[in-house]
Amino acid sequence: MNPSINGWIVKYFSNKQAYQIFDLDKSIPIELQIRKIGLSYGIINIANLPNIFQTFKLTQEELAKFCFLQLLENVHNKLCVNSEQNEFVESIIAYYELIIPKKNTLFSTFFDEKNPYSRLEKILSLRWKEHFFSQSKNNNTILNMLLLYIDVLAYEAYLTNNIEPKVYTTYLIEKAIEILIKFKEEKRPNSEQDIHLILFLKKLTSDEDLNDPILYHDSNLRLNFIIDFIICNSWDNEIKTLVIPKAINEAFSILKEEKENVNESINTFKKLLEAQNLDYSFYKSTNLLNNIVTNSTSYIEFLLTRNKTRLIKELQKNTQLMKLLAESTYRDLNDEEKKMVKNQTIDALKTIPSLAIFLMPGGTVLLPVILKFIPSLLPSSFNENKADDKH
């Protein structure tokens, strides 16, 4: 199953138990599970996921879609007891319609989708792709994942206290900015990287009034998010060590109030760092063009590696197509063969725009960018969500 291809949410719900990442029997609090798999630090450690996720190569974006769909579902089921699956899907769509403007957005057509499951797939893709070019500039997915985590927190506040999502999202982002500013004052006074990050986050806030005390909706998810955000910001990637800030500062007072929780976060984060070979930075200011080229080349290599068996299938299908077309000149094809010719011809035509783009000057850069936004350009052999697919 591949969350980059249409139909993945329906397939997920049809075999939800097999893809369940979080232990819902509450033996371990959900916020600690989020921390353990690395989600609250912006990197999902696939080694801590069920075995089914390790049988097929998935990107961090694809893993994030799985995790966030399940987190949103967990929040909904906890607060809306005995609700049906369709009610959850409708609730999420209603929530995101309050966040994503239907007008003045390049992706407004996503809301035209009638099927609620397809609509939800497109909304989750939109939330990831909104910062696609910023993500390329930062050469990272970590910041994007942390912003998606804020979506979950705002959804929880929305269901619990009917807090307007944009308002609560602004509150959380401004809290993050406050922490970043204090870090800048305390340990990175000359970091241009911090300034860029703060300016980037400020663009995501709204002008809503934040004085309503109900905004300070308390939850363990929010508490852990703030702690984990402070801890991952404490990592200095140059000297490869954690520099924990002083708790006497108001922005970091939570470190003193939640000592046991903080120690748990530090220990979990250190394990993640080991898995990353002590290389962690959720915001990197580097050359935009170089990063797009690097990321695009990596994406093409990733597609070819992951879909090598499907590429072979595609070639075999084209061979069958040519054989049937040749036979049709001296005999009538039966209904099954005609259907096969029709489907394979459509697939063959799909490869033409992709090939044309690839052969253009700069096509190796442009093709993966276009495929991110229009995955339907890929032939059907690349659709891992077909019923006959094992993963």
PyMOL commands that set and color helices and strands:
alter all, ss='L'
color gray80, all
select helices_A, chain A and resi 8-14+16-19+30-36+39-41+46-48+51-54+60-79+85-99+108-112+116-129+132-138+142-161+165-186+192-202+213-216+220-233+250-252+254-257+259-275+288-306+308-327+335-359+363-373+375-377+380-382
alter helices_A, ss='H'
color red, helices_A
select strands_A, chain A and resi 235-236+241-242
alter strands_A, ss='S'
color yellow, strands_A
deselect
rebuild
show_as cartoon
